[in-house]
Amino acid sequence: MIEPARLARLKFRAWHRGTREADYMIGCFFDRFHKDWSEEQVSWFERLIDEEDVDIMGWALGTLSIPPEYAGPMMDAMRKLDYVEIPR
């Protein structure tokens, strides 16, 4: 089981990126999927959110090449963008 305090820190970091667009992309991704993540997937996300928002968004939108350390099923899920919910 993933430590609740660890997930709380990740949630905060996912939702406080600096731009609204990054908050929605990264925060919604966390909210939608984190409950099913393994230790390995949580570690992947921790590494990912240490990256610059512009890079994360570029990888997810397909405008930048994905580095090998982030390529795989988690980034594939992020690239779908079907988890983003923007309030009106």
QUIVENLIN-V999631 format. One record per run of one state. SS is the DSSP state (helix for helix, strand for strand, loop for the rest). FROM is the first residue (numbers start at 1). TO is the last residue. If there is no record, write none. Layout:
ss	from	to
SS	FROM	TO
SS	FROM	TO
//
This chain:
ss	from	to
loop	1	3
helix	4	15
loop	16	19
helix	20	36
loop	37	38
helix	39	48
loop	49	52
helix	53	61
loop	62	72
helix	73	80
loop	81	88
//
